[in-house]
Amino acid sequence: MRVDANSKVGLAHAVRLKKLISNLPFSFDLSIFGSDERVLESFFPEARFLEVDNLKCSTDFDFVVSDCIVRNDIFWREWLPKRRPILIVIDDYGGDLPADLILNGTVIDSNHKYTGTKKGCQILCGPEYALIDTSYSKNLWSKNHDLGNHLIVVIGSGERAAQWAFKIVKDLQLNNLFQTINIIVGSAFKEFEALKLLASKKDIKAEMSVTSDYLASLLSECSISLITGGMILYEALAVGIPTIVFPQEQNLIEEANWFERQDCVVNLGYNGGMDMHLVACELESLIVNEVKLDKMSRNSISIIDGRGMKRAASAIEAFIKEKLDFGA
């Protein structure tokens, strides 16, 4: 596998690859070429980690799975053109890919366009292949009026996401609108202890690196989610929780706009998310709008059904069996 996991690109690529290969119904020896071996080892303790020199001389791979936005390193420039292995690419953006099988679970049609693929390449695109854990579709949201209002905030990767987390804790004024507020961040969040301390002073519970089962359960039990863009957006929509999204990176704007047009989310916008007055107004407006809450929930689960991981694993299984001529 070719995958990175660090504070810059986040952990989502490693998370979804771990879940994907765990759904493959055959055994294999796993090698990984990627940045930050320490982080990747926590996801793939069974793997052999390859340095650049090892990658140059290795020839014993039956197939390669890549989930990596960096495509100008030695893997892409030197190793792939020389070895030409069976290549499966997990992708979000389209482009020039010498792949045999491409899986793209995003909703933007313009991101599904590929060139340079191998003859007979299979291209499977759309939200039905969204690579999220199946636990999200098993924990569906329903508004329980007897339990009051509860807010869950989920923070993705990147510098702006981290800044947003601190602004929420420091500056967001909700005037006791919610009985409880939970903030969840990933394990790449660098200043978690400082965030946790600030949050505790305002009776906000901050947690780091929770399991998919736990997060899915929290999402299903809370009234509204306030989240960054990225994989968590698909996870929240699979649960069906009404969601306010802050597309914290430029490459997440179009996706947030798309889901807004489908009446699945309230979109704060790339700049609006940093305006805590706007965030408070949107939360206050949405929490009392029962019709909109129900509509957003229905629309969300109709688009993201949460079974994309299983579909993708089945597609890879069939593809590998055909290519390697086993399992007949």
FIRO-491130 format. One record per residue (C-alpha): residue number from 1; x, y, z; residue in three letters. Coordinates in Angstrom, 3 decimals. Each point is the difference from the previous one (the first is absolute). Layout:
N
   i        x        y        z  aa
 NUM        X        Y        Z ala
...
END
This chain:
328
   i        x        y        z  aa
   1    0.000    0.000    0.000 met
   2    1.006    3.591   -0.625 arg
   3   -1.524    2.256    2.669 val
   4    0.942    2.975    2.162 asp
   5   -1.233    0.911    3.471 ala
   6    1.132    3.192    1.688 asn
   7   -1.250    3.365    1.268 ser
   8    0.120    1.504   -3.510 lys
   9   -2.058   -2.558   -1.938 val
  10   -1.869   -1.319    3.027 gly
  11   -0.783   -3.582    0.919 leu
  12   -3.069   -0.621   -2.156 ala
  13    1.934   -1.796   -2.746 his
  14    1.519   -2.463    2.462 ala
  15   -3.310   -0.439    1.829 val
  16   -1.957   -0.931   -3.090 arg
  17    2.738   -2.264   -1.369 leu
  18    0.150   -1.886    3.298 lys
  19   -3.756   -0.552   -0.084 lys
  20    0.047   -0.907   -3.682 leu
  21    2.665   -2.694    0.201 ile
  22   -1.635   -1.429    3.136 ser
  23   -3.049   -0.690   -2.171 asn
  24    1.968   -2.017   -2.563 leu
  25   -0.843   -3.706    0.448 pro
  26    3.460   -1.362   -0.853 phe
  27    3.342    0.137    1.777 ser
  28    3.084    1.814   -1.260 phe
  29    3.396    1.270    1.078 asp
  30   -0.054    3.768    0.332 leu
  31    2.754    2.504   -0.752 ser
  32   -0.351    3.772    0.291 ile
  33    1.853    2.889   -1.573 phe
  34   -1.011    3.286    1.610 gly
  35    0.925    2.949    2.168 ser
  36    0.053   -0.077    3.819 asp
  37    0.601   -3.660    0.693 glu
  38   -0.779    0.523    3.706 arg
  39   -3.577    1.063   -0.733 val
  40   -0.544   -2.607   -2.694 leu
  41    1.221   -2.773    2.315 glu
  42   -2.885    0.766    2.336 ser
  43   -2.406   -0.748   -2.848 phe
  44    1.874   -2.893   -1.598 phe
  45    2.118   -1.767    2.656 pro
  46    0.194   -3.129   -2.158 glu
  47    1.586    1.810   -2.964 ala
  48    3.584    0.151   -1.230 arg
  49    1.035    3.618   -0.516 phe
  50    2.080    0.797   -3.069 leu
  51    2.698    2.601   -0.314 glu
  52    0.766    1.533   -3.403 val
  53    2.877   -2.425   -0.625 asp
  54   -2.156   -3.013    0.838 asn
  55   -2.695    1.245   -2.320 leu
  56    2.500    0.211   -2.859 lys
  57    1.018   -3.642    0.273 cys
  58   -3.323   -1.597    0.996 ser
  59   -1.645   -1.997   -2.754 thr
  60   -2.216   -2.433    1.903 asp
  61   -3.270    1.916    0.186 phe
  62   -3.080   -1.598   -1.564 asp
  63   -1.956    3.230    0.178 phe
  64    0.347    3.543    1.322 val
  65   -2.676    2.151    1.648 val
  66    0.652    3.741    0.085 ser
  67   -1.955    2.549    2.025 asp
  68    2.264    3.008   -0.203 cys
  69   -0.381    3.569   -1.230 ile
  70    3.763    0.335   -0.614 val
  71    0.796   -1.227   -3.512 arg
  72    3.444    1.403   -0.697 asn
  73    2.156   -2.191    2.257 asp
  74    2.236   -2.943   -0.901 ile
  75   -2.964   -2.380    0.163 phe
  76   -1.794    1.769   -2.847 trp
  77    3.006    1.323   -1.950 arg
  78    2.266   -3.044   -0.006 glu
  79   -1.381   -3.149    1.538 trp
  80   -3.446   -0.202   -1.647 leu
  81    1.189    0.707   -3.576 pro
  82    2.694   -2.698    0.297 lys
  83   -1.905   -2.739    1.833 arg
  84   -3.529    0.610   -1.319 arg
  85   -1.739   -2.035    2.718 pro
  86   -3.721   -0.585    0.217 ile
  87   -0.993    3.398    1.406 leu
  88   -3.148    0.820    1.966 ile
  89   -0.425    3.693    0.792 val
  90   -2.251    1.485    2.663 ile
  91   -0.522    3.558   -1.184 asp
  92   -2.071    3.141    0.594 asp
  93    0.973    2.418   -2.781 tyr
  94    0.467   -1.659   -3.402 gly
  95    2.978    0.548   -2.298 gly
  96    2.675   -1.995   -1.787 asp
  97    0.320   -3.434    1.611 leu
  98    1.635   -3.164   -1.438 pro
  99   -2.491   -2.142    1.906 ala
 100   -1.786   -3.314   -0.551 asp
 101   -2.811    0.788    2.455 leu
 102   -1.079    3.384    1.383 ile
 103   -2.390    0.541    2.903 leu
 104   -1.252    3.550    0.580 asn
 105   -2.785    0.430    2.540 gly
 106   -0.451    3.752   -0.361 thr
 107   -3.084    1.769   -1.353 val
 108    1.612    2.528   -2.376 ile
 109   -0.314   -1.131   -3.632 asp
 110    2.968    2.074   -1.156 ser
 111    2.192   -1.948    2.437 asn
 112   -0.887   -3.267   -1.729 his
 113    1.877    0.719   -3.235 lys
 114    3.120   -2.113   -0.655 tyr
 115    2.663   -0.230   -2.679 thr
 116    3.036   -2.224   -0.426 gly
 117   -1.702   -3.086    1.397 thr
 118    0.985   -3.497   -1.112 lys
 119   -2.015   -1.806   -2.639 lys
 120   -3.135   -1.486    1.536 gly
 121    0.251    2.106    3.154 cys
 122   -3.102   -0.164    2.197 gln
 123   -1.133    3.373    1.373 ile
 124   -2.551   -0.103    2.825 leu
 125   -1.140    3.449    1.137 cys
 126   -2.679    1.683    2.052 gly
 127   -1.302    0.067    3.586 pro
 128   -0.971   -3.668   -0.169 glu
 129    3.752   -0.659    0.323 tyr
 130    0.645    2.444    2.862 ala
 131    2.582   -1.745    2.172 leu
 132   -1.374    0.452    3.497 ile
 133   -0.348   -2.519    2.798 asp
 134   -3.237   -1.993   -0.040 thr
 135   -0.711    1.000    3.617 ser
 136   -1.323    3.370   -1.198 tyr
 137   -2.884   -1.516   -1.953 ser
 138   -0.869   -2.200    2.991 lys
 139   -0.477    2.982    2.356 asn
 140   -2.707    2.146   -1.555 leu
 141   -0.939    3.396    1.427 trp
 142   -3.361    0.858    1.489 ser
 143   -0.852    3.165    1.924 lys
 144   -0.955   -0.852    3.578 asn
 145   -1.823    3.028    1.371 his
 146   -0.053   -1.391    3.541 asp
 147    3.801    0.095    0.277 leu
 148    0.463    3.683   -0.851 gly
 149    2.489    1.413   -2.503 asn
 150    3.482   -1.441   -0.378 his
 151    2.784    1.150   -2.330 leu
 152    2.889   -2.036   -1.373 ile
 153    2.951    1.788   -1.611 val
 154    2.406   -2.080   -2.102 val
 155    3.283    1.533   -1.111 ile
 156    1.963   -1.281   -2.992 gly
 157    3.599    0.567   -1.004 ser
 158    1.981    3.079   -0.960 gly
 159    1.060    3.281    1.549 glu
 160   -3.300    1.785   -0.642 arg
 161   -1.923   -2.863    1.591 ala
 162    2.152    0.302    3.131 ala
 163   -0.526    3.763    0.084 gln
 164   -3.736   -0.556   -0.329 trp
 165   -0.037   -2.391    2.950 ala
 166    1.564    2.607    2.270 phe
 167   -2.298    2.767   -1.284 lys
 168   -3.037   -2.151    0.780 ile
 169    1.178   -0.644    3.545 val
 170    1.074    3.592    0.635 lys
 171   -2.488    2.136   -1.918 asp
 172   -3.204   -1.891   -0.855 leu
 173   -2.842    1.374    2.142 gln
 174   -3.025   -2.296    0.101 leu
 175   -1.789    1.271    3.129 asn
 176   -0.761   -3.472    1.370 asn
 177   -1.606   -1.069   -3.263 leu
 178    1.390   -3.528    0.464 phe
 179   -0.041   -2.170    3.104 gln
 180    3.255   -1.667   -1.070 thr
 181    2.754    0.732   -2.531 ile
 182    2.524   -2.607   -1.104 asn
 183    3.086    0.812   -2.068 ile
 184    1.789   -2.844   -1.794 ile
 185    3.416    0.364   -1.644 val
 186    2.262   -2.503   -1.750 gly
 187    3.305   -1.348    1.277 ser
 188    1.930    2.413   -2.257 ala
 189   -1.335    3.003    1.949 phe
 190    3.161    1.543    1.457 lys
 191   -1.299    2.116    2.890 glu
 192   -2.673   -2.226    1.448 phe
 193    0.911    0.458    3.678 glu
 194   -0.246    3.787   -0.335 ala
 195   -3.353   -0.341   -1.772 leu
 196   -1.257   -2.463    2.617 lys
 197    0.931    2.353    2.849 leu
 198   -1.776    2.966   -1.601 leu
 199   -3.035   -2.135   -0.795 ala
 200   -0.292   -1.308    3.549 ser
 201   -0.270    3.557    1.313 lys
 202   -3.177    0.397   -2.077 lys
 203   -1.460   -3.434    0.824 asp
 204    0.847   -1.294   -3.478 ile
 205    1.213   -3.582   -0.232 lys
 206    2.985   -0.355   -2.346 ala
 207    1.166   -3.411   -1.207 glu
 208    2.725   -1.169   -2.347 met
 209    0.259   -2.918   -2.421 ser
 210   -3.245   -1.806    0.805 val
 211   -1.157   -3.204   -1.677 thr
 212   -2.407   -0.024   -2.937 ser
 213   -2.602   -1.833    2.084 asp
 214    0.178    2.611    2.746 tyr
 215   -0.151    2.943   -2.403 leu
 216   -2.897   -1.527   -1.919 ala
 217   -1.899   -0.470    3.263 ser
 218    0.656    3.601    1.077 leu
 219   -1.125    1.350   -3.371 leu
 220   -3.231   -1.980    0.185 ser
 221   -0.782    1.262    3.507 glu
 222    0.764    3.724   -0.427 cys
 223   -2.377    2.618   -1.403 ser
 224    2.343    1.692   -2.507 ile
 225    3.561   -0.491   -1.200 ser
 226    2.398    2.880   -0.648 leu
 227    2.886   -1.358   -2.060 ile
 228    2.849    0.709   -2.362 thr
 229   -0.026   -1.375   -3.533 gly
 230    1.605   -3.235   -1.111 gly
 231   -0.806   -3.584    0.923 met
 232   -1.952    0.982    3.121 ile
 233   -2.558    1.709   -2.252 leu
 234   -0.820   -3.320   -1.688 tyr
 235   -0.081   -1.750    3.376 glu
 236   -2.427    2.517    1.490 ala
 237   -2.258   -0.163   -3.042 leu
 238   -0.096   -3.813    0.165 ala
 239   -1.305    0.300    3.577 val
 240   -2.510    2.603   -1.156 gly
 241    0.747    2.606    2.656 ile
 242   -0.818    3.572   -1.119 pro
 243    3.385    1.540   -0.683 thr
 244    1.614    3.419   -0.187 ile
 245    3.264   -0.259   -1.922 val
 246    3.079    2.198   -0.182 phe
 247    2.058   -0.835   -3.152 pro
 248    3.328    0.913    1.559 gln
 249    2.139   -0.662   -3.080 glu
 250   -0.394    1.322   -3.548 gln
 251   -0.397   -3.506   -1.430 asn
 252   -3.035   -0.633    2.246 leu
 253   -2.039    3.029   -1.089 ile
 254   -1.619   -1.529   -3.087 glu
 255   -1.079   -3.085    1.931 glu
 256   -1.609    2.075    2.755 ala
 257   -1.784    2.057   -2.666 asn
 258   -1.296   -3.192   -1.657 trp
 259   -1.467   -1.402    3.212 phe
 260   -1.515    3.388    0.777 glu
 261   -1.820   -0.058   -3.359 arg
 262   -1.432   -3.411    0.921 gln
 263   -1.346    1.442    3.297 asp
 264    2.218   -2.328    2.026 cys
 265    2.071    2.599    1.872 val
 266    0.220    3.605    1.082 val
 267    3.205    1.266   -1.606 asn
 268    1.976    2.626    1.926 leu
 269    2.381    0.562   -2.895 gly
 270    3.785    0.190   -0.055 tyr
 271    0.111    3.385    1.717 asn
 272   -3.313   -0.051    1.858 gly
 273    1.028   -2.873    2.240 gly
 274    2.451    2.256    1.822 met
 275   -2.797    2.457    0.865 asp
 276   -1.296   -1.252    3.355 met
 277   -2.982    2.342   -0.123 his
 278   -1.089   -1.624   -3.271 leu
 279    0.599   -3.480    1.437 val
 280   -2.147    0.804    3.045 ala
 281   -2.792    1.427   -2.170 cys
 282   -0.088   -3.089   -2.218 glu
 283   -0.111   -2.319    3.019 leu
 284   -2.775    2.030    1.642 glu
 285   -2.020    0.090   -3.218 ser
 286    0.361   -3.669   -0.847 leu
 287   -0.697   -1.512    3.429 ile
 288   -3.570    1.389    0.077 val
 289   -0.847   -0.827   -3.630 asn
 290   -1.514   -3.479    0.298 glu
 291   -1.019   -0.194   -3.652 val
 292    3.500    0.818   -1.195 lys
 293    1.604   -2.403    2.470 leu
 294   -2.107   -2.888   -1.251 asp
 295    0.499    0.905   -3.659 lys
 296    3.771    0.251    0.345 met
 297    0.128   -3.384    1.717 ser
 298   -2.093   -1.746   -2.654 arg
 299    1.962    1.555   -2.852 asn
 300    3.333   -0.938    1.556 ser
 301   -0.624   -3.723    0.406 ile
 302   -1.590   -0.188   -3.447 ser
 303    3.341    1.086   -1.530 ile
 304    2.517   -1.575    2.402 ile
 305   -1.280   -3.432    1.010 asp
 306    3.205   -1.002    1.798 gly
 307    0.528   -3.243   -1.920 arg
 308    2.733    1.242   -2.335 gly
 309    2.775   -1.811    1.868 met
 310   -1.655   -3.367   -0.572 lys
 311   -0.611    0.778   -3.680 arg
 312    3.602    1.066   -0.505 ala
 313    1.379   -3.099    1.743 ala
 314   -2.197   -2.226   -2.159 ser
 315    1.181    1.788   -3.151 ala
 316    3.660   -0.422    1.002 ile
 317   -0.538   -3.677    0.870 glu
 318   -1.546   -0.737   -3.399 ala
 319    2.686    2.004   -1.787 phe
 320    2.915   -1.694    1.795 ile
 321   -1.438   -3.474   -0.509 lys
 322   -0.304    0.663   -3.719 glu
 323    3.466    1.523   -0.355 lys
 324    1.873   -2.512    2.131 leu
 325   -2.123   -2.966   -1.033 asp
 326   -0.758   -1.335    3.451 phe
 327   -3.071   -0.789    2.007 gly
 328   -1.774   -1.775   -2.845 ala
END
